[in-house]
Amino acid sequence: MEKQEDEKIIVQTLIGGKQLPFYLHCLKSLIALCQEHIYLQLHTDGTLTQKEKDFIYTELNGTIVTITESSENSSRVLDYMQGRPNCQKFRKDSIWGIEFFDPIYAFPEDPISFYLDADIFFLRQFSGLFDRNQVNGGAIFLKDTQWDAYCFSPWQMLAGKKRPQIVKGITTGLVFWDKTKIDWDYLEWFLGKNHLNKIPEWIMPTAQAGLASQCEAKTICPRQLPNLYPNARIHDNTIGIHMLGSYRNEWMKRIDRRVQKNAEDSATMVPSFEKCVSQNIFCYSLKQIRRWKNTRLNVW
């Protein structure tokens, strides 16, 4: 008997023609090392040719793959957000809007969505990452131990009658949502506050950090799935690695031996989850100073 939609593990991602071989390399690692049977739902950024789509189906032949064009999906997603003009505008104007909204509305009858970036490379066998019971009541993200990559200044946490809320550093390279716990009024409010949204690529992570502060949100243990900043470390219990674009090329040269070591280890790793913690202006300010040192002085 075929599984019901809310029992399937449908893992969604956003993919395009740029760096397609690398993304397929990462997705192959997901298929090969995840011990549960998964389905892949690939959303596009509008750059894939038919030849590239055929190539994807050929390369990812270890699972069932569906490719959805974001342009063809636009009107359906916008209809779901009727009455929320700021959300609609962000979906129409931003690739990060596609990344957030399209997975949320891809399967509207399923209360749980599993999204991960196509630049997460898995190193060893794992089980229990896509656990609905862990997602119920909130959300799951990657933990960012280096920065709070958010789009407003610390002092703006004190300004105005209604202030932005955030949890301590999260990264939206992996986002699992209990969609019933998304505060759409907060999201609509935040996306309409242009003075808070100074770094375009960090608007949606900041918005989700606010949503996370209002539900039972968690992160995966950062030793098990780290963001690969220059000073990151890969540990014996690391399941996968989020290969951030800015530092990817350097890390690609360094991980071959680790991949070989973990490939020889047949043990299956189960991820641990940690509760998100609300951020305050003092700690957020310190994280901003650290980011300035890292990016301006190259001091890590």
MOJOUR-V364573 format. One record per backbone hydrogen bond with DSSP energy under -1.0 kcal/mol. NH is the residue of the N-H (numbers start at 1). CO is the residue of the C=O. If there is no record, write none. Layout:
# MOJOUR-V364573
nh->NH co->CO
nh->NH co->CO
This chain:
# MOJOUR-V364573
nh->7 co->4
nh->8 co->4
nh->11 co->39
nh->12 co->114
nh->13 co->41
nh->15 co->43
nh->20 co->17
nh->23 co->19
nh->24 co->20
nh->25 co->21
nh->26 co->22
nh->27 co->23
nh->28 co->24
nh->29 co->25
nh->30 co->26
nh->31 co->27
nh->32 co->28
nh->33 co->29
nh->34 co->30
nh->35 co->126
nh->39 co->9
nh->40 co->64
nh->41 co->11
nh->42 co->66
nh->43 co->13
nh->44 co->68
nh->45 co->15
nh->53 co->49
nh->54 co->50
nh->55 co->51
nh->56 co->52
nh->57 co->53
nh->58 co->54
nh->59 co->55
nh->60 co->56
nh->66 co->40
nh->68 co->42
nh->73 co->69
nh->77 co->73
nh->78 co->74
nh->79 co->75
nh->80 co->76
nh->82 co->79
nh->84 co->81
nh->88 co->84
nh->89 co->85
nh->90 co->86
nh->91 co->87
nh->92 co->88
nh->93 co->89
nh->94 co->90
nh->98 co->94
nh->99 co->95
nh->100 co->96
nh->101 co->97
nh->102 co->98
nh->104 co->100
nh->105 co->101
nh->110 co->107
nh->113 co->177
nh->115 co->175
nh->116 co->12
nh->117 co->173
nh->120 co->117
nh->121 co->241
nh->123 co->239
nh->124 co->239
nh->126 co->33
nh->127 co->269
nh->131 co->129
nh->135 co->131
nh->136 co->132
nh->138 co->135
nh->140 co->176
nh->141 co->218
nh->142 co->171
nh->144 co->169
nh->150 co->148
nh->156 co->153
nh->157 co->154
nh->158 co->155
nh->168 co->277
nh->171 co->142
nh->175 co->115
nh->176 co->140
nh->177 co->113
nh->178 co->138
nh->179 co->111
nh->181 co->178
nh->182 co->179
nh->184 co->182
nh->187 co->183
nh->188 co->184
nh->189 co->185
nh->190 co->186
nh->191 co->187
nh->193 co->190
nh->194 co->192
nh->196 co->193
nh->198 co->151
nh->198 co->196
nh->202 co->199
nh->203 co->200
nh->206 co->202
nh->207 co->203
nh->208 co->204
nh->209 co->205
nh->210 co->206
nh->211 co->207
nh->212 co->208
nh->214 co->211
nh->215 co->212
nh->216 co->137
nh->217 co->215
nh->218 co->139
nh->219 co->274
nh->220 co->141
nh->221 co->272
nh->224 co->221
nh->225 co->221
nh->228 co->242
nh->229 co->227
nh->232 co->229
nh->238 co->235
nh->239 co->224
nh->240 co->224
nh->241 co->121
nh->242 co->226
nh->243 co->119
nh->244 co->242
nh->247 co->244
nh->251 co->247
nh->252 co->248
nh->254 co->251
nh->255 co->251
nh->259 co->255
nh->260 co->256
nh->261 co->257
nh->262 co->258
nh->263 co->259
nh->264 co->260
nh->265 co->262
nh->269 co->125
nh->274 co->219
nh->276 co->217
nh->279 co->166
nh->284 co->280
nh->285 co->281
nh->286 co->282
nh->287 co->283
nh->288 co->284
nh->289 co->285
nh->290 co->286
nh->291 co->287
nh->292 co->288
nh->293 co->289
nh->294 co->290
nh->295 co->291
nh->296 co->292
nh->297 co->293
nh->299 co->293
